[in-house]
Amino acid sequence: MINLKRLRSKIENLFSKGVPVLMYHRIFSPESDPWQLSVSPENFERQLQFLRKRYKIVSLDTLAQQLDEGKIGNDMLALSFDDCYSDNYHFARPLLEKYECPATFFVPSGLIGRNQLFWWDELQQLIMHTLVLPNRLELYIGSEKFEHNIQSVVLKQDEAEAQSKWTWSDTPPTERADLYLQIWKLLQPLQADQIRNVLDQIKLRLSREVEPGPYDLPMNFSQLNEIENSTLFNLAIHTSTHPKLAGLPEEVQRAEIVECKKWLMHQFGEARPPIAYPYGSYDEITIKILKEEKLPLGFTTNPITVRSNSHRFELGRLQVLNWNANQLEEFLRKNT
């Protein structure tokens, strides 16, 4: 016998564009932005003005409920922010409130309150923005020795300008940018304590500490508490220390996910928050843990929309770049 409800759902999904879940990181204009994580506050406001007119902006709780019901509403869109940079509090929050847009902030709980830059930002400051580098850099990264002879030890004005415009998909314009990318690729698979060890080695070689800017750190507890107390916003899981989950042992993955889940429950009462995988990285073990922990949704960085038949732990998101409203509209037209 034909299951009419299931058939109807398949037909609706065939003609549905799905729900775009937008992925933001920073609402700020940093000195350089190789990973294209930043949207200026001015462009962010223009984007919200367009989105508010074009879509019904919903929370991830609403999206989860619609997935439970097997039917996704038309012209819906959701907003998410990874890493909880403090600029989210200072610049994104007031604009989201102004335009009454719900949003979810994915929190790396173990990094809150440590007065410490995210490792990729600290590495960038050390390698790309230190005025004078040593002639040679020797590091132990895990069990391997990394060596690099530096040709251009003094940062020149034209190099700084070139780096300020560089993004990761382009050829590095300077030796420093290339060196940064080399070390970043070696550090990304490591766990937090191993990465911190390498950064400490670099600071020792450079005789330098990095002074965080006012908006470069993660939000503090007070700021997160204010976010959580708003009816527009929710906090969710971004693990404890932001590791690349795929390939890590099950006990390590479980600790990263469960510690963040428990922290959110204890501090803010978030009982069943969704998760966004750091770097979009996950594997079968990750999904097994999410099922056992009864988490509702898992978000990747795959640039696809959410449909009624989407796998609940492999949901896509669309990364938003520093676009004006017209550029965002064109991007969504092509990708939804």
N, C-alpha and C positions, 0 to 999 in steps of 0.2 A: 504494500500500500504506500502511496506517495505521501510523504510528510509535507503538507502544504505550508506549515509554518517555516520549516527549514528551506523549502524551495523559495518562498517569498523572501526570506532573508538573503539567500544567494543572489536573487535577482536584484534586490535593493543594493547589495554590496557591489554588484557588477557595475551599476550606474552611479554609485556614490564616489565622490572625490575623496572621501575620508576627512578626518579632523587633523589639521596641522597642529602639532605641538611645537611651539617655537622655543629654541634653546638660546639663552643669553648667558653671559658670564659677567662682564664688567660694563658699567655705565659710567664711562670716564674717558679721558683722552690722555693716555700715558705717553712717555717719551718715545717709546717704540712698542710695537705690538706684532711680533713675528707670527703669533698663532691666531691673529685676527679675533681676539676675544672681546674687544672693546667696541662699544657704540657710544658716541658722544651723547651727553644729556640732551643737546639740541635735536639731534637726529632721532633719539629715542622718543622724545615728545611728538615729533612729526609722525613717527611710526604708530604710536598709540592713537593719535587722532585719526589716522587712516583705518587702523584695525577696529576701532570703536564704531566707525560708520559701516564698515563692510561685514563684520562678523559679530556673532554672539560669543563673547569671551566667557569661558566656563572654567571652573576649577577642575583639578584632576580627580577630585572626589565625584564630581558629576560625570566625568568621562568614565570612571570605573563603574558607576551605576549603570550607565548606558551600555557598557560592554556586558555587564551582568544580564541585561535585558535583551542583548543580542541585536540592538538597533541603535545606530548612531544618527543623531540629529543633523540636519543640513545647516551649512554656513556657521558651524561652530569652530572655535579655535581656543587653544590653551597656551598659557605662558609659563615658562620655567626658567630658573636661574641656578646655575651650578656654582659651587664653591663658596657662596656667601661672602664675596668681597664686601668690605665696608662701604664701598661706593654704592652698592645696592641699597643700603640703608639711607645714605645721604642724598642720592640722586634718583634712583629708581622708585623707591617707596613713595615719596611725595607725588610723583607723577602718576604712578599707578592709582594712588588714592584720588588724585584730581580727576582722573578719567574713569574711576570706579571699575578697575580691571583686576579681577582675582589673579593670583599667581602663586606658584609653589617654589620654595627656595630649598635646594638640596644641600644639606649641611655635612661637611667633613668634621664630625664631632670631636675627634681627638686633636684637632688643630685650633679649636676655639680657646681663646684666653691665653695663648702661649706667646703672644707678641712676636711672632715669627712669620716671615714672608713665606709664601708658597715656594717650593724648591725651584720651580722653573723660573720664577721671577727673581729669586736671589741669584741663581746661576747667571741669568741674563745681566743683572747689574754687575756682577763680578767680572764676567768675561767681556761683555760688550761695552760697558760704560766706565770701567776703571781707566783712569787717565794714562797710567804707565804700567805695563805688564812686564814681568821678568822675561829674560831671553829664552828661558826654557821652563816648561811646565811638566812636572813628573807627578803622577797620581797613582794610587792603588784603588782601582774600581772593582769591588768584589775581590776575586783572587788574581785579577789581571793587572799588569802595570801599563799605564797609559803615559806616553811621552810625546811631547810636541815642542819643536823649536819654533819660537815666535820671531817672525821677521820684522813685523811692524809693531814695535813695542809701545810707541807713543800714539795715542788716539788723535787723529787729525780731524779738522773741522769737516772736510768733505766726506770722510769715513763716517762720522757721526750722523751727518745728513743722509747718507746712503742707507745706513742701518735704520734710521727712523722710518723709512719708507719700505723696508724689506719685509716680505712675508714668506713663510716657510716653504711654499710651493715654488718659489723662484730660486734661482741660483744665488747663493750667499754673495753679497757684494763686497765683503771685506774678509780678511783672514779671521778676524774676531768672530764674525757671524758664522763662518764655517766651523770654527773651533767650538763655538757655543752649540751648534747643531750636532756635532760629533759627540760631545759629552752628554748632551740631552738624550740622545738615542741610547747611550750606554746606561744612563741613570734610570730611564723610564721603567724598565722591567724590575728594578730593585725595590726592596721594601724600605720603609721610611728611615729606619736607623742606619741602613747602609748608605742611603742617599745623604743623610745628614753627615755621615763620616767623610764622604767625598767633599761636601761643601766646606767642612771644617779644614780639610787639607788645603783646599784652594785659598781660603781666607788666610791660612798660615803662610802659604807661598807668596800671597799678594800683600801680606801685612795690612789687611783691610777688613773692616766690618761694614756691612751695608746698613744704612739708616733708612728705615721704611718711610715712605711718604704717608701723608695723612689718610689716604684712601686705599693703600696697598695691602693692608692686613685683612684677615677675615673679620667679620663682625664679632664684637664681644657679646658676652651673655646678655647684658642689658639691652643691646640693640636687637638681638634675636628675640628676646622676651617681648619687646614692643611689636616686632613683626608678628609674632605668634598671637598676640592679644588682639590683632586686627581681624575683623570678620572676613576681610578680603584675602588673607594670606594663610598659607600652611607651610610647615617645615617638614622635610622628608629626608630620606637616607642617602648619603653620598659616601658611605663607609666611614671608618674612624680616621684613617691616615691617608686616604686617597691613593691606594695602590692600583696597579694594573692587575685585575683579578684573574684573568684567564691564565691558566698554567700554575697558579699558586696551589699549594696543598689544601685539601678540604678544611683542615683545622684552622688554617690561616684565613681563608676566605670567610669561614663561619664567624671567627672572632671579629673580623673587620665589620661584617654586616650586623651581627647581633649586638656588639658593643654600641654601635651607632643607634640601633633600634631601641635598646634599653635606655640609652642616654636621652633620646627624644621623649620616651615615655616618662622617665623620671623627672626630667626638667620641665616638660611642656605638656605632658598628657597625650602625646600623639600615639594612639594605640596601634594602628595598622598603617603606617605610612608607606608610600611607594618608594622605590629606589631608582636612582640614576647611576649607572655604572661609570666610575671614573675612566676617562679616555674612551668610553663606550665599550670597554673590554669585559667579556664574560665568557663562560663556557658551560658545559652540561652540569658541572658541579655547582656552579653559581645558581642555576635554575633549580636544581635539587634542593639547595638550601632555602631558596625563596619559598618553594612549595611547603617545606617543612615548617618554616616560620610563619606561614600563612600571610605573606605579604600580598597586597592587592595587584600591584603593577610593577613592571621593570622596564626602564627606558634605556635605549641604546643611543648612539649618535648616528644611526643609519638614516639617511635623508628620505624618509617615507612617511606618509600620513597614517593615522590610526583608523582602521576599518573595523567593522563589526566582527570579522573573522580573524583579526590580528591576534598573534600569540601574545598573551598577557605579559610575558616576561621578555618579549623581544620587540617592544614598541619603538617606533622610530620618532626622531625629532629633527627639526630643520634648524640649522644654525643660522642666526641672524648676524649679518655683518654691519659695518658702519654705513648704512644706506639712508637716503632720504625716503620719503613716503612713496614716491614714484618708483624708485628702485626696488623697494620691498614689494610693492604691488606687482611689478613685473616678475620678480622672483617667485612669488606665490602662484601667479598665473601659470608659470612654466612647471612648477613642482607640485601642484595639487590637482 
